[in-house]
Amino acid sequence: MSMVARQIQHQQQTEVKTKKVVRRHRSRITLGEKIIGLTMTVVAFAMIGLMLHNYASIYTLNKDVHQLQGTISQQSQVNEGLSLQVVELSAPDRILDIATGELGMSLDDNKVKVVQN
């Protein structure tokens, strides 16, 4: 009997050893913290996207401004050239030459009245 008792005792000991205690591993980060972290990440990416959109808009507006400034400077040069032509074409000597030469008009000093402002 002693052998049978030893076998029973040995079986009981092995059964106790094989039985494991299942411990539930708790995560260090709670669900609320995970949600807050995810929300902050989404907000951060949204703000980065908004900033990139604003920088792109500013860049395109600056490019348009520089193009308009170039156009304005070209038009200013054209306007200066035209102003110079107006001054040259409205010279009194030139007008008198065209009137007497091409149009056949004559200048009578007795009929000319000088008006002063």
C-alpha positions as CSV (number, residue, x, y, z in Angstrom):
1,M,0.0,0.0,0.0
2,S,2.7,2.3,0.5
3,M,3.4,2.3,-3.2
4,V,-0.1,3.2,-3.9
5,A,-0.1,6.0,-1.4
6,R,3.1,7.3,-2.9
7,Q,1.6,7.3,-6.4
8,I,-1.5,9.1,-5.2
9,Q,0.6,11.6,-3.3
10,H,2.8,12.0,-6.4
11,Q,-0.2,12.5,-8.7
12,Q,-1.7,15.1,-6.3
13,Q,1.6,17.0,-6.2
14,T,1.9,17.1,-10.0
15,E,-1.7,18.2,-10.3
16,V,-1.0,21.1,-8.1
17,K,2.1,22.1,-10.0
18,T,0.4,22.0,-13.4
19,K,-2.4,24.2,-12.3
20,K,-1.4,27.8,-13.2
21,V,-2.9,30.9,-11.8
22,V,-4.2,33.0,-14.7
23,R,-3.3,36.6,-14.0
24,R,-5.0,39.3,-16.0
25,H,-2.4,41.7,-17.3
26,R,-3.7,45.2,-17.1
27,S,-2.4,47.7,-19.6
28,R,-0.6,50.7,-18.3
29,I,-2.6,53.0,-20.6
30,T,-6.3,53.3,-19.9
31,L,-9.0,53.5,-22.5
32,G,-9.7,57.2,-21.7
33,E,-6.0,58.0,-22.1
34,K,-6.0,56.2,-25.5
35,I,-9.0,58.2,-26.7
36,I,-7.4,61.4,-25.5
37,G,-4.1,60.5,-27.3
38,L,-5.9,59.6,-30.5
39,T,-8.0,62.8,-30.4
40,M,-4.8,64.9,-29.8
41,T,-3.1,63.2,-32.7
42,V,-6.0,63.8,-35.0
43,V,-6.2,67.5,-34.0
44,A,-2.5,67.9,-34.5
45,F,-2.6,66.4,-38.0
46,A,-5.6,68.6,-38.8
47,M,-3.7,71.7,-37.6
48,I,-0.7,70.7,-39.6
49,G,-2.9,70.3,-42.7
50,L,-4.5,73.7,-42.1
51,M,-1.1,75.3,-41.8
52,L,0.2,73.7,-45.0
53,H,-3.0,74.9,-46.8
54,N,-2.5,78.4,-45.5
55,Y,1.2,78.5,-46.6
56,A,0.2,77.2,-50.0
57,S,-2.4,80.0,-50.3
58,I,0.0,82.6,-49.2
59,Y,2.6,81.4,-51.7
60,T,0.1,81.5,-54.6
61,L,-1.0,85.0,-53.6
62,N,2.6,86.3,-53.3
63,K,3.3,84.8,-56.8
64,D,0.2,86.6,-58.2
65,V,1.3,89.9,-56.5
66,H,4.7,89.7,-58.1
67,Q,3.2,89.0,-61.5
68,L,0.9,92.0,-61.1
69,Q,3.8,94.2,-60.0
70,G,5.7,93.2,-63.2
71,T,2.6,93.9,-65.3
72,I,2.2,97.3,-63.5
73,S,5.8,98.3,-64.2
74,Q,5.5,97.3,-67.8
75,Q,2.3,99.4,-68.2
76,S,4.0,102.3,-66.4
77,Q,6.8,102.3,-69.0
78,V,4.2,102.2,-71.8
79,N,2.4,105.1,-70.2
80,E,5.6,107.1,-69.8
81,G,6.3,106.6,-73.5
82,L,2.9,107.7,-74.5
83,S,3.1,110.8,-72.3
84,L,6.3,111.7,-74.0
85,Q,4.6,111.2,-77.4
86,V,1.8,113.5,-76.3
87,V,4.2,116.2,-75.3
88,E,6.1,115.9,-78.6
89,L,2.9,115.9,-80.7
90,S,1.3,118.8,-78.9
91,A,4.2,121.2,-79.4
92,P,2.9,124.6,-80.8
93,D,5.5,124.8,-83.5
94,R,4.6,121.3,-84.9
95,I,0.9,122.2,-84.9
96,L,1.6,125.5,-86.7
97,D,3.7,123.7,-89.3
98,I,1.0,121.1,-90.0
99,A,-1.7,123.7,-90.2
100,T,0.1,126.0,-92.6
101,G,1.9,123.2,-94.7
102,E,-0.5,120.3,-95.0
103,L,-3.9,122.0,-94.3
104,G,-3.2,125.2,-96.2
105,M,-4.2,127.5,-93.4
106,S,-2.7,131.0,-93.1
107,L,-1.8,132.9,-90.0
108,D,-3.1,136.5,-89.9
109,D,-1.6,138.3,-86.9
110,N,-4.3,140.9,-86.9
111,K,-7.0,138.3,-86.2
112,V,-5.1,136.5,-83.5
113,K,-6.3,137.4,-80.0
114,V,-4.1,136.4,-77.0
115,V,-6.0,135.1,-74.1
116,Q,-4.3,135.0,-70.7
117,N,-5.6,133.2,-67.7
